[in-house]
Amino acid sequence: MTDTVMVDTNATLLLEVALDLANSLNNSDRFERLLSTIRKAIKCDAVALLGLNGDTLSPLAVQGLARRTLGRRFVIEEHPRLAQICASEHPVRFPSDCQLPDPFDGLLLDREGDLPVHSCMGLPLYSDNHLIGLVTVDSMSADAYARISDRTLELIAALSAATLRTALELKALSHSAEHAEQLVRDLTQQALERDGGELIGESTEMQALRSEIELVAGSDYNVLILGETGVGKELVARTVHRLSARKEKPLVYLNCASLTETLAEAELFGHSKGAFTGADRERPGKFLLANGGTIFLDEVGELPLVVQSKLLRVLQSGEIQPVGKDTVQHVDVRIVAATNRDLRKGIEGGTFRADLYHRLSVYPLEVPPLCRRDNDVLLLADYFLERSRRKLGFRQLRLSTEATNKLKRYAWPGNVRELEHIISRAALRARKGSSPEAIVAITATQIEIPDDQVVQVAAKKPVALLSEAIDLRAETDNYQRELIGQALAETDGNWSRAAKLLSADRGNLVRLAKRLGIYIKKEVIRGKRSI
C-alpha cells in the first residue's frame, strides 16, 4: 500500500512539472528543472543527466556534483557502471556494496575522496528505441532506493527521455532542417575525436562567441578570427566550417607563418613540374583541394605582399593560377583566416594590404583570452584531466583544493594551450608513486606555475584610501613599460629571452610592447645593440 501511494504522488508531481518544462526557454533551463524534479521525486545526494555521443557520455547538467564535472567526457567502455546502464533497457539499481568503480568518485560537492558504501541507480533514456543518454542518481545512504517502485522509475525515465529528445531536436533544427539530429550527433562526435575539439566554457565571453559563430556560420561570408596565441582560433575555424552549408566538403588548413614567397604561392595555388627548384612533380594547391569547402589560413598576417595580391584575386574572381602555368582555374572556396597580429597596424606600416583586410574581415570573430573567461579555466582543466586520465590509465584524476585555487589565480598568458600543457605535465608527475586504482588528486606543487606569477589573496586588513585620484590604466602601462624595458636591456634586445624572463609568450610580449610604444633600434656601435 505504501508503494502504491508513493507511485501516485510521484506520478502527479512528474506530470505537473512536465507542463512546467514545456515552458522552459532554453536547454540549460530544461535540464536544471528536470534534475530538480527528479530530486523531489527521489531523495538523493547527487543526480546527473548525460547525453550520448557515439561511445562517449557528456554531462549536460548535474546537481550535488562539482559544476566543473560538466567538463568531463566519459568513454563508456572505461566505466563499468555506465556501460551496464547503457546496455540495459530498464532502470539499473546497483547493490550498495557493489565493487564497480563509480565515475563520480571524488567529484561530489563538499566531499573529497572515494565514495563509501552508497546507493547508486541509473536510468537509460530511449527515443524511438535508440539510446540517447542516461540519468544517474546517487545517495550516501545504503539501500536508499530499494522501496521505489518500477513504475516511478519508468515515469522518471520517460520524462527525462522526452526532455532530452526535445532539447536535441531544438538544437538540431537551429543548424539544419534536414538530417538535423544526425548532424548534431556527428559534429559532436567528430569534435570529441580530435584534441581540443569542443568549445568548452560557460562564461559570458564564450556564450557571446558561440552566438556569433552560429550567426556567421550559416552564411558564406569570409571570416577573420582574432585573438592571442593559444586561445583556440583553429578550433573556432573548425566550428564555423562544421556549422556551415559546406560541412560535407573539405576543410583545408595552411599555416602562413614562415613560408617564403614562392612556397606560399605554391602551397596556396599549386605548381607545375619544374616550376622551381625541388618541384619534381605537378601538385595541386590548397585552394583546389578545398574547392567547394573551406580553407583556413592561420597566421594570415605573415603572408608576403606579393602573395597577398594574388590571394585578393581569388577573393574577387574565384580564379587561381598555379605557379609555372599560364592557365587559370576557377574555385568555389570560403576563406576563414586567423591572426594574432593587429592587421590595421600592418596596413599603416605597409606590410598588409588594406583591400585584402577588408575582403577577409567581412565578419570578424574575436576569441577572448582565458583571463577574461571567469571560471572557464576549471571546466577546461577537468576536460584536460579526463583526457590525461585516459592516456595515463588512472581510475580517477582530480584537482586538490590548493591546485584549483592556484589555477584560478593565474593570469594565463599562454591561454588554453598553456593550461592544457600544465595539466598534462601535472598528471604525469602525479602518476609517480600512485596506484592506477587510486583516486589521484593533483597537488599545487605539481602545477607548474611559478609562485611569483600567482596573484596572492589579499590580506584581511583595512585598505588605505588613495589621497587623490589616479589613472589606473596609465599607471599600469608605465609599470609594464618599465618592466619590459628592463628585460630587453638585460637580454641585449632579445625578445625571446626577455619573454622568458617575464614568463610571457613572445608574440604577446611583442604586441604589448608595440602598444606601449617600445621598439628596438639597432645601431652598429661596437657590435652591440642600443635599445
JOJO-V526569 format. One record per backbone hydrogen bond with DSSP energy under -0.5 kcal/mol. NH is the residue of the N-H (numbers start at 1). CO is the residue of the C=O. If there is no record, write none. Layout:
NH_CO, NH_CO
//
This chain:
5_1, 6_2, 7_3, 8_4, 9_5, 10_6, 11_7, 12_8, 13_9, 14_10, 15_11, 16_12, 17_13, 18_14, 19_15, 20_16, 21_17, 22_18, 23_20, 24_21, 30_26, 31_27, 32_28, 33_29, 34_30, 35_31, 36_32, 37_33, 38_34, 39_35, 40_36, 41_37, 42_38, 45_138, 46_138, 47_63, 48_136, 49_61, 50_48, 50_134, 51_58, 52_132, 53_51, 53_56, 55_53, 56_53, 57_74, 58_51, 59_72, 60_49, 61_49, 63_47, 66_107, 69_66, 70_67, 71_68, 72_69, 74_57, 75_73, 76_55, 76_74, 78_75, 79_76, 81_101, 83_79, 84_80, 85_81, 86_82, 87_83, 88_85, 92_122, 94_92, 94_120, 98_95, 105_102, 106_113, 107_104, 109_64, 111_108, 118_96, 119_139, 119_141, 120_94, 121_137, 122_92, 123_135, 124_122, 125_133, 126_124, 127_130, 130_127, 132_125, 133_125, 134_50, 135_123, 136_48, 137_121, 138_46, 139_119, 144_141, 146_143, 148_145, 153_149, 154_150, 155_151, 156_152, 157_153, 158_154, 159_155, 160_156, 161_157, 162_158, 163_159, 164_160, 165_161, 166_162, 167_163, 168_164, 169_165, 170_166, 171_167, 172_168, 173_169, 174_170, 175_171, 175_172, 176_172, 183_179, 184_180, 185_181, 186_182, 187_183, 188_184, 189_185, 190_186, 191_187, 192_188, 193_189, 194_190, 194_191, 197_194, 200_198, 207_203, 208_204, 209_205, 210_206, 211_207, 212_208, 213_209, 214_210, 215_211, 216_212, 217_213, 218_214, 219_216, 223_335, 224_363, 225_223, 225_337, 226_224, 226_365, 227_339, 231_228, 236_232, 237_233, 238_234, 239_235, 240_236, 241_237, 242_238, 243_239, 244_241, 247_244, 249_246, 252_250, 252_294, 254_296, 256_254, 256_298, 259_256, 264_260, 265_261, 266_262, 267_263, 268_264, 269_265, 270_266, 271_283, 272_323, 274_279, 275_272, 279_276, 280_278, 283_271, 285_269, 286_267, 287_268, 289_285, 290_286, 291_288, 292_332, 293_290, 294_250, 295_334, 296_252, 297_295, 297_336, 298_254, 298_296, 300_297, 300_338, 302_299, 303_300, 308_304, 309_305, 310_306, 311_307, 312_308, 313_309, 314_310, 315_311, 316_312, 317_313, 318_313, 318_314, 319_313, 320_329, 323_270, 325_322, 329_320, 331_318, 333_331, 334_293, 336_295, 336_334, 337_223, 338_297, 339_225, 343_341, 345_342, 346_342, 347_343, 348_344, 349_345, 350_347, 351_346, 352_346, 357_353, 358_354, 359_355, 360_356, 361_357, 362_359, 363_222, 363_360, 364_361, 365_224, 367_226, 367_365, 368_366, 372_369, 373_370, 376_373, 377_374, 378_375, 379_375, 380_376, 381_377, 382_378, 383_379, 384_380, 385_381, 386_382, 387_383, 388_384, 389_385, 390_386, 391_387, 392_388, 393_389, 394_389, 395_436, 395_438, 396_438, 398_440, 400_442, 404_400, 405_401, 406_402, 407_403, 408_404, 409_405, 410_407, 411_453, 415_412, 416_230, 417_230, 417_414, 418_414, 419_415, 420_416, 421_417, 422_418, 423_419, 424_420, 425_421, 426_422, 427_423, 428_424, 429_425, 430_426, 431_427, 432_428, 432_429, 434_431, 438_435, 440_396, 440_438, 442_398, 442_440, 446_443, 447_443, 447_444, 448_446, 449_447, 453_450, 454_451, 455_409, 455_453, 461_459, 464_462, 472_470, 475_471, 476_472, 477_473, 478_474, 479_475, 480_476, 481_477, 482_478, 483_479, 484_480, 485_481, 486_482, 487_483, 488_484, 489_485, 490_486, 491_487, 492_489, 493_488, 494_491, 495_493, 498_494, 499_495, 500_496, 501_497, 502_498, 503_500, 504_499, 509_505, 510_506, 511_507, 512_508, 513_509, 514_510, 515_511, 516_512, 517_514, 518_513, 519_517, 521_519, 521_530, 522_520, 525_523, 525_528, 528_525, 530_521
//
